[in-house]
Amino acid sequence: MTSPPPAGQKTSIVAEPVRSPVPTTIRAARLEDIPDLLALEEKAFATDRISRRSFHHILTRGHAISLLAEREGLAAGYALVFLRRGTSLARLYSLAVDPAFRGLGIGETLLNAAEVAASAADALFMRLEVRADNEHAIKLYRHLGYRSFGRYVDYYEDHAEALRFEKRLDQPATPRDAPVPYYPQSTEFTCGPAALMMAMRAHDPSVELSRRMEIQLWREATTVYMASGYGGCGPFGLALAAHRRGFKVRVQVSGDGYLFLDSVRSEEKKAVMRLVQDEFRREADATDIEIVPHPMSLEEITASVDAGAFPVILVSLYRLTGEKAPHWIVVHGYDRRFVYAHDPFIDPDELDVAADKISMPIPRWAFERMARYGKSKLRAAVIVEKRKA
């Protein structure tokens, strides 16, 4: 991936609702509505405007809900919600109301309709960001049951601060404080190091969360090759990197063969990968790293979280982005229906921000499906614990 998108994602501009006898019609936005959507952008926002190209992408290929509010045949506002594949998380990316129609409750009507549509798409949580100085919008969100759970400094194009809000759509929101700090990967091949850094930092505040550390860990744990470009990291390389830094580590992996070879065609590259993995295993055998030759079940994952450990789990990006590639995330919590994980991958092409990837609520059934990779359905986990004195 490329670096995270610059600060300046959309906020909401909403006025306090009042009663009005004129009905507001809400419908799905269509391609022919793009001129009206662009006009609403111009009227409602001074900065951070969505472009024509972005609207076209969202309406044709984006995994999103786009709603248009009309009054007497005129476009009065719109709501745009992004849905996160493989999770039960929705994000209100933009809510705009024409200034000529403010004070008529259109913002509240749009948001209520967006919540209904997101819930129908199996989203359980709705998140959003809003300018800290947008008092009307904040008042509306609190009125509708949203709870503040964080903030971003220097978030918008004009360097304004953003507040983060969340609402559980089937019941009053329950704020979640993740015990693991978040760190986004800065390259497309360092998801493993980024996830490992988060797990280690949760146990030791002195662990550096920086690109320097990210690349250093990748150098220590890389498989050298993948299908194309730089190689990602394997479980034994990551385990060794954590062990060298004083952590207690356990590796659980399905089978005892070589990993990721089915994603590489070149026999020469496969030979190099075998050599690298042989060396990783030899080094691991010479330490107290526990190696368990069977996949980690969801029950074992939740038990390790209860015990204070943080599992770094191999998943398939296909369930999250549609791309067939291995990927690492770190699990930090769970409840009866969901597994909560930090995903270090932020895709600017999909208008992702860190808020989309922090404490992602992944349905248990979806987690079971995504926690495997490739034709061999490889399952791997690196469980990081604080070493006892």
C-alpha positions in Angstrom: 0.0 0.0 0.0 1.0 3.6 -0.2 1.3 5.9 2.8 -1.9 6.8 4.7 -4.1 9.5 3.1 -3.4 13.0 4.1 -5.5 14.6 6.8 -8.7 16.3 5.5 -11.4 13.6 5.2 -15.0 14.8 5.2 -16.8 16.2 8.1 -20.5 16.9 8.5 -22.3 20.2 8.3 -25.7 19.9 9.9 -28.1 22.3 11.5 -30.5 21.7 14.4 -33.7 20.1 13.1 -37.1 21.8 13.3 -40.5 20.6 12.2 -41.6 21.2 8.7 -44.9 20.3 6.9 -43.1 19.7 3.6 -42.0 16.1 3.3 -38.4 15.1 2.6 -37.9 12.2 0.2 -34.8 9.9 0.6 -33.7 7.7 -2.2 -30.5 6.0 -3.4 -28.2 8.4 -5.4 -27.6 7.5 -9.1 -25.0 8.5 -11.6 -27.2 11.1 -13.1 -27.3 12.8 -9.7 -23.5 13.6 -9.7 -24.1 17.2 -10.8 -26.4 17.7 -7.9 -24.0 16.0 -5.5 -21.2 18.3 -6.7 -23.4 21.3 -6.3 -24.1 20.2 -2.7 -20.4 19.9 -2.1 -19.8 23.4 -3.2 -22.6 24.8 -1.1 -22.0 22.8 2.1 -18.2 22.6 2.4 -15.4 25.1 2.1 -12.7 22.5 2.0 -12.2 18.7 1.6 -14.7 18.4 -1.3 -15.3 15.1 -3.0 -14.4 15.2 -6.7 -16.6 14.2 -9.7 -14.2 11.2 -10.2 -14.6 10.1 -6.6 -18.4 10.3 -6.8 -18.4 8.2 -10.0 -16.1 5.6 -8.4 -18.3 5.4 -5.3 -21.6 5.1 -7.2 -20.2 2.4 -9.6 -17.6 0.4 -7.7 -17.5 1.6 -4.1 -18.8 -0.6 -1.3 -21.0 2.3 -0.1 -24.5 3.6 0.6 -25.3 6.8 -1.1 -28.5 8.6 -0.2 -30.0 11.7 -1.7 -32.6 13.9 0.1 -35.1 15.8 -2.1 -37.7 18.4 -1.3 -40.2 19.5 -4.0 -37.9 17.9 -6.6 -34.8 19.7 -5.5 -31.6 18.1 -4.1 -31.5 19.2 -0.5 -28.7 17.0 0.9 -26.9 13.7 0.8 -25.4 11.1 3.0 -22.5 8.8 2.1 -21.7 5.7 4.2 -18.8 3.4 3.5 -19.1 -0.3 4.4 -16.1 -2.3 5.4 -15.8 -5.7 3.7 -15.6 -8.6 6.1 -16.6 -6.5 9.1 -19.8 -5.1 10.7 -18.5 -1.6 10.6 -20.0 1.3 8.6 -18.5 4.8 8.4 -20.4 8.0 7.8 -18.0 9.6 5.4 -20.0 12.7 4.5 -23.3 14.3 5.4 -24.1 17.5 3.5 -27.2 19.7 3.6 -27.8 22.7 1.2 -27.7 25.9 3.3 -31.0 26.9 1.8 -32.6 23.8 3.5 -31.0 23.9 6.9 -33.1 23.9 10.0 -35.7 21.6 8.4 -34.4 18.3 10.0 -32.9 17.0 6.7 -29.6 16.1 8.3 -31.4 14.0 11.0 -33.6 12.4 8.4 -30.6 11.5 6.2 -28.7 10.1 9.1 -31.6 8.0 10.3 -32.1 6.6 6.8 -28.3 5.9 6.6 -28.4 3.9 9.8 -31.3 1.8 8.6 -29.6 1.1 5.3 -26.3 0.3 7.1 -28.1 -2.1 9.5 -29.8 -3.8 6.5 -26.3 -4.3 5.1 -25.4 -6.2 8.3 -23.4 -3.3 9.9 -23.6 -3.2 13.6 -21.5 -0.1 14.3 -21.6 3.3 12.6 -18.6 5.6 13.1 -17.9 9.1 11.9 -15.6 12.1 12.3 -16.7 15.7 12.8 -15.0 19.0 13.2 -14.5 19.8 16.9 -16.0 23.3 16.3 -19.1 22.0 14.5 -21.4 22.4 17.5 -24.7 21.8 15.6 -23.5 18.5 14.2 -22.1 17.3 17.5 -25.4 18.1 19.2 -27.3 16.1 16.6 -25.0 13.1 16.9 -25.3 13.0 20.7 -29.1 13.4 20.4 -29.2 10.3 18.1 -27.1 8.2 20.5 -23.5 8.6 19.2 -20.7 8.5 21.8 -17.4 10.2 21.5 -14.4 7.8 21.6 -11.4 9.7 20.4 -10.1 12.6 18.4 -7.6 13.4 15.6 -5.4 16.4 15.8 -4.7 18.4 12.6 -7.2 16.2 10.7 -8.7 18.5 8.1 -7.3 20.4 5.2 -7.3 23.6 7.3 -5.6 21.7 10.2 -8.8 21.6 12.3 -9.3 18.9 14.9 -11.8 16.0 14.4 -13.8 14.2 17.0 -14.6 10.6 16.5 -18.1 9.2 17.3 -19.5 5.7 17.3 -23.0 4.2 17.7 -24.1 0.6 18.0 -27.0 0.3 15.6 -29.0 -2.4 17.5 -28.7 -0.9 21.0 -27.1 2.1 22.8 -23.5 2.5 22.0 -20.8 1.0 24.3 -17.5 2.8 24.0 -14.5 0.4 23.6 -11.1 1.4 24.8 -8.6 -0.8 22.9 -5.7 -2.0 25.0 -3.5 -2.0 21.9 -2.3 1.3 20.3 -2.8 1.6 16.6 0.0 1.9 14.0 -0.7 1.9 10.2 1.8 0.2 7.9 3.7 2.6 5.7 4.4 0.2 2.8 2.3 -2.4 1.0 4.5 -5.3 2.4 4.9 -4.4 6.1 1.6 -5.5 7.6 3.3 -8.1 9.7 5.8 -5.7 11.3 3.1 -3.1 11.9 0.8 -5.7 13.6 3.7 -7.0 15.6 4.7 -3.5 16.7 1.2 -2.9 18.0 1.2 -6.2 20.0 4.6 -5.5 21.5 3.8 -1.9 22.4 0.7 -3.0 24.2 3.0 -4.9 26.6 5.9 -2.4 26.7 5.3 1.3 26.2 9.0 1.7 25.4 8.6 -0.1 22.1 9.1 2.3 19.2 6.2 2.9 16.8 8.1 4.3 13.9 8.9 3.6 10.3 12.4 2.9 11.3 11.3 0.0 13.5 8.8 -1.1 10.9 11.4 -1.6 8.3 13.9 -3.1 10.7 11.4 -5.8 11.7 10.6 -6.5 8.1 14.3 -7.0 7.3 14.4 -9.5 10.2 11.2 -11.4 9.3 10.7 -11.2 5.5 10.1 -14.2 3.3 12.1 -12.3 0.6 9.7 -13.1 -2.2 6.0 -13.1 -2.9 3.9 -13.2 -6.0 5.4 -9.9 -7.1 7.5 -7.2 -5.5 8.9 -7.4 -2.0 8.1 -10.3 0.2 5.9 -10.2 3.3 6.7 -11.7 6.6 6.2 -15.2 7.9 5.2 -16.4 11.4 8.6 -17.7 12.4 10.4 -14.6 11.3 8.0 -12.4 13.2 8.3 -14.6 16.3 12.0 -14.4 16.3 11.9 -10.6 16.0 9.6 -10.4 19.0 11.8 -12.9 20.9 14.9 -10.9 20.3 13.2 -7.9 22.0 12.4 -9.8 25.1 8.9 -11.0 24.6 7.5 -14.5 25.2 6.2 -15.9 21.9 4.2 -18.8 20.7 3.7 -19.8 17.1 0.7 -21.8 15.9 0.7 -22.9 12.3 -1.3 -25.5 10.3 1.1 -28.2 9.0 4.9 -28.2 9.0 5.6 -27.5 5.4 6.9 -24.4 3.6 4.7 -21.3 3.6 3.5 -19.1 0.8 5.1 -21.1 -2.0 1.9 -21.5 -3.9 1.9 -17.7 -4.5 5.2 -17.8 -6.3 5.8 -19.3 -9.8 9.6 -19.0 -10.1 11.3 -22.2 -8.9 14.4 -20.1 -8.1 12.5 -17.8 -5.8 10.8 -20.8 -4.2 14.3 -22.3 -3.5 15.3 -19.0 -1.8 12.1 -19.0 0.3 12.8 -22.5 1.4 16.3 -21.6 2.6 15.0 -18.6 4.5 12.3 -20.6 6.2 14.6 -23.4 7.1 16.9 -20.9 8.8 14.0 -19.2 10.6 12.9 -22.6 12.0 16.4 -23.6 12.9 16.8 -20.4 14.9 13.4 -20.7 16.5 14.2 -24.3 17.6 17.3 -22.9 19.4 15.1 -20.6 21.6 12.2 -21.1 24.0 9.7 -20.0 21.4 6.8 -22.5 21.7 5.8 -24.0 18.3 2.4 -25.6 18.1 1.9 -27.5 14.8 -1.9 -27.0 14.6 -4.0 -24.0 13.7 -5.2 -21.7 16.4 -8.9 -22.0 17.0 -11.2 -19.0 17.7 -11.6 -20.4 21.2 -7.8 -20.4 21.7 -7.6 -16.9 20.3 -10.1 -15.6 22.8 -8.5 -17.5 25.6 -5.1 -15.9 24.8 -6.7 -12.5 24.9 -8.3 -13.3 28.3 -4.8 -14.3 29.5 -3.4 -10.9 28.5 -1.7 -12.0 25.2 -2.2 -10.4 21.8 -2.4 -12.7 18.8 -1.1 -11.5 15.5 -3.2 -13.4 13.0 -2.7 -14.3 9.3 -5.8 -13.5 7.2 -6.6 -13.3 3.5 -7.1 -9.8 2.2 -9.7 -11.2 -0.2 -12.3 -11.1 2.6 -11.4 -7.5 3.4 -10.6 -5.9 0.0 -11.1 -8.5 -2.7 -7.3 -8.9 -3.2 -5.8 -12.4 -3.0 -2.9 -11.7 -0.7 -1.8 -12.7 2.8 -2.2 -10.1 5.5 -1.5 -9.7 9.2 -3.8 -8.2 11.8 -3.7 -8.0 15.6 -6.6 -9.2 17.8 -7.2 -7.4 21.0 -10.7 -8.2 22.1 -14.0 -10.0 21.5 -17.6 -10.4 22.7 -20.4 -12.8 22.0 -20.7 -11.8 18.4 -17.5 -10.1 17.3 -13.7 -10.3 17.3 -12.1 -6.9 17.5 -8.9 -6.3 15.6 -6.6 -3.6 14.4 -5.9 -3.8 10.7 -2.7 -1.8 9.7 -3.7 -1.5 6.0 -5.1 1.9 5.0 -6.0 2.1 1.3 -6.2 5.8 0.1 -7.8 4.6 -3.1 -10.8 3.5 -1.1 -10.7 6.7 1.0 -9.8 4.7 4.1 -8.7 6.4 7.3 -7.3 5.0 10.5 -10.8 5.2 12.1 -11.9 2.5 9.6 -9.2 0.1 10.8 -9.1 0.6 14.5 -11.0 -2.0 16.6 -12.7 -3.4 13.5 -15.8 -5.5 14.7 -15.4 -8.7 12.7 -18.3 -11.2 13.0 -17.1 -14.5 14.4 -18.3 -16.4 11.4 -16.5 -14.0 9.0 -13.3 -14.1 11.1 -13.3 -17.9 10.8 -13.4 -17.6 7.0 -10.8 -14.9 6.7 -8.2 -16.4 9.1 -6.8 -18.7 6.4 -4.9 -18.1 3.2 -4.3 -19.7 -0.2 -5.2 -23.0 -1.7 -3.8 -24.8 1.3 -5.9 -22.7 3.6 -2.9 -21.9 5.6 -3.6 -20.7 9.2 -0.9 -19.0 11.3 -0.7 -17.0 14.5 2.1 -15.4 16.5 1.0 -14.9 20.1 2.9 -12.2 21.9 3.0 -12.1 25.7 4.9 -10.1 28.2 7.8 -12.2 29.5 7.6 -12.9 33.2 10.6 -12.0 35.4 
